[in-house]
Amino acid sequence: MAQAKVDNTIYEELGERWYTAYDDPIALLRAESKVKSQWISERLSQRGLKQLKVLDVGCGAGFLANELARQGHEVTGVDLSLESLRVAKLYDETKSVSYHSADAYYLPFPDNSFDAVTAMDFLEHVEDPKGVIEEFSRVLKPKGLFFYHTFNRNFLAWLVIIKLVEWVVKNTPKHMHVL
């Protein structure tokens, strides 16, 4: 049986729901993001520098990128979804985040450009996680920080993260995640 491919087209349809929905998995992602953003911000501040250059890959509607900009960091967010980037810019209170449409396998930045690279809830949406991590490594400065959050590709993750969410959370699209 052929494995289904990840379907990322949903992100072109979310629009303002990124920030307003309470009846689909984006609401879970938004709530979860608040905790992760605080934790990452604390780790960055431990570097002792007030402003770090941060690349947020698969930034979606900018939950993390916009929060890190509020903390004073120089943030670049990249995503393939133009609609998600539009919403991210709209909700960027600082108007300082540099948002770009970019392919994570071929980032349009020079080697050693960023103090930190983040990929929150992103690696499960790509076919070749190793390939994108290699690209993150290229743009990350030596001794830079890499933050990611994803779930394992195993039966338990399939059952809890994919099937349980599909069964319980209204409006969950099929093939949003696959193993």
Buried (B, 14 or more C-beta within 10 A) or exposed (E): EEEEEBBBEBBEEBBEBBBEBEEBBBBBBBEBBEEBBEEBBEEBBEEEEEEBBBBBBBBBBBBBBBBBBBBBBBBBBBBBBEBBBEBBBBBBEEEBBBBBEBEBEEBEBEEEBBBBBBBBBBBBBBEEBEEBBEBBEBBBBEEBBBBBBBBEEEEEBBEEBBEEBBEEBEEBEEBBBBB
